[in-house]
Amino acid sequence: MAALVLSCALGTVRSATAQKITAPATPADITPPAGSSVFLMGSAVGTQGYVCLPTSTGASWTVNGSRPEATLFVKVFGQDIQVITHFLSPDTNPNENAPSPLPFGSPTWQSSFDSSAVWAKPLKSIPAGTDSSCSHTGAIPCLLLQAIGSERGPSGSTMTKTSYIQRLNTTGGTAPVDGCSSANDVGKQKLVPYTADYYFFRQGE
């Protein structure tokens, strides 16, 4: 009976994530090319990492590339259900859009259901507070990213169809305002909470 209940619950979530989704209108710079259609959206809760590094005038907070971490959720019957995890990992199956040489790690989104994954690189950004799709002034930028590789999971390929990803409706996540001003602060690290909506696009319908 427990297995049946779990199977029904997972089926419901899969159906919810497969529903028709309409992405908001966005500025041309962060809009996927014509012919792209959104097939999945998740609301993210996570942290952006920063490290204090030396500068010519002292020190400043810099994005720590190894520390983006987030969990993406969808609403099912009013409950938040995890659908994707977001982190940094090596691109083990690069495509023709991947940079050469590959970085040590790339932004990764992995399905919580079949473990398929997609890697992406940022293409364009707009500052938060400059558009209704990115309206929270002072937050991290909204982005358009392009898939640079993907990999099928043990039980499916949800994420492998991804061609572009949008990060919209960001809140928080910007560098701390203090704690990094002198050589004595170099090496300090901070994790800053952020939220965002991620839209996943594929080619065609």
N, C-alpha and C positions, 0 to 999 in steps of 0.2 A: 504493500500500500504506500509506504514512504517513497519507494522508487517511482510509483505512478504519479504521486503528487509532484515530485521533483521534475519528472518528465513534462508534466502539464505546465508547470511554472516556467520551465525553460522554453517550451514551445510558445508560450504567451509572450515572453520577452523577445524571442526571435521575430515573432510577428510584429511586435511593437516597433522594433528597430528597422523592420522592412517597410513600414508604412511610408506613404508619399510625404516627403518633406520639402518645404519651400524655403530656400535660403533668402535672407533679406537682401534688398538692393544694396550694393556697395560701390564705392568709387572704382573707376576703371583700373587703377593701379593694383587693386587687390581682388579683382574679379577674374575668375577662371576663364579661359578662352571659350569662344562660341563652340557649342557642341558638347559642353560639359553639363552633367546633371548631378545634383546632390542625391546621395543614396543613404546617408547616415549622418546623424548629429548626436553629439554628446556634450553635456554640460560638465566642465572640469572644475575640480577643486584640487589645488596643489601648492607647490612652493617653487620659487625661483631662487637659485643660489647665487651669492655674490662673495667675492674674495677681495681683500684689501691688498692692492699692489702699489709699488712705488711709482711716483711720477717725478718730473723735473722740479716740481714745487713742493713735494711732500709725499702724499699718497691719496688714492681714491678707490672707491668701490668699483669693481669690474665684474661683469657677468661671469659666473663660474660655469663654463660649458658642460661640465660633468654633472651638474646638479639641477636639471629640470625634472620635476617629478609631479605627476598628477594622476588622478583617477577620474574617468569620465562616466557619467550616469545618464540614464533616461528615466522618465517617469512611467511607471506601470501601475495602474489603479491607485495613483496618488503616492506611490512609494518610489524612492530612488533605487534603481537597480544598476549595479556596475556593469558596464559593457566593454570598456577599453582601459588599458593602462598606458601612460605616457612617460617615457624615460629616455635616457641616452644609451645607445648600444652600437657596436660595430655593424656596418652594412655588409652582411654576408652574401647578398645576392644582388649586386648593383645592376642598374639598367643603363641605357645610353645617356641618361641625364645626370648620372652620378659624376661628381668632380674627380679629377685625377691629379695627384694621388688622393685617395679617400682619406677623410679625417679619421682620427682615432675612434670617434664615435659620432653618430648622427641622431637627431630627434627621431624617436621611434614611437609608433602606436601599435599596440598588440591587443587583439581581440581576447576578451575574457572567456569566450565560449569555445573557440576552436584554435586559439593560440597563433593564428595567422598574424603577420606583421607587415607594416609598411614603414620605410624610412623616407624622410623628406628633407629638403633644403629650403631655407627662406629665399623668396624671390623679391618681393616688394613689401613695404609696410606703410602704414599711416599712423600719425600720432593719435593717441587716445584723446577724445574730446573734439575731434574735427569732423565727425559724421555720426548720423543717428545709429549706424551699425557699430560704432565705437565711441560711445558718448560719455564715458567716464573719464573726465579730465584728470591727469596725474597718474593714470594706470599705465601698464606696459603697452606697447604698440599693438595694433591689430595687423595681421600678417596674411599674405598668400604664400603658400609653400608648394613645391613641386615634388612629386614622388621620385626618389632616386634608387628605389629597389623595393622588392617585396618578397615575401616567403610564405608559402602555404603552411598551415598548421597540421597537427596530427589528424584533425577531424573536420577540416574545412578550409576555405579560402576567402573569408569575408573581406579582409583588408587588401587582398592582392589586386582588386579591381580599382583601387584608388589611383587617381592621376594627379589631383590637386587637393590641398587642404586649406581651409580658411580658419584663422583664429579671430573671433569677433567678440564684442561685448565684454572686453577685459575689465577687470577691477583689480587694484593692488598690484603687487609684484615688482614695484620699482625699487631702486637702490635705497638703502638707509640714508638718512640725512646727516648722520653723525657717526662717530666711532672709527673713522678712517681718515686721519689728517696728517699723521706724522710717521716717521720711520718706525716708531715703537708700535704702530698699529698694523704694520705689514704682516700678512699671513692670517689675520682674523677672517672668519667666515660667518655669513649670515644666511638664513633661509627666510625668505619673505613670502607670506601667503598671497595667492592670487586665485581668481576665478576667471573663466572664459567659456565661450561656446565654440566647439570645433565642428566644422562642416566638412564632410568628406565627399569629393566629387569623382565621378568616373566619366569616361568618354561615351557619349551616346546615352540612350534612355535605359 
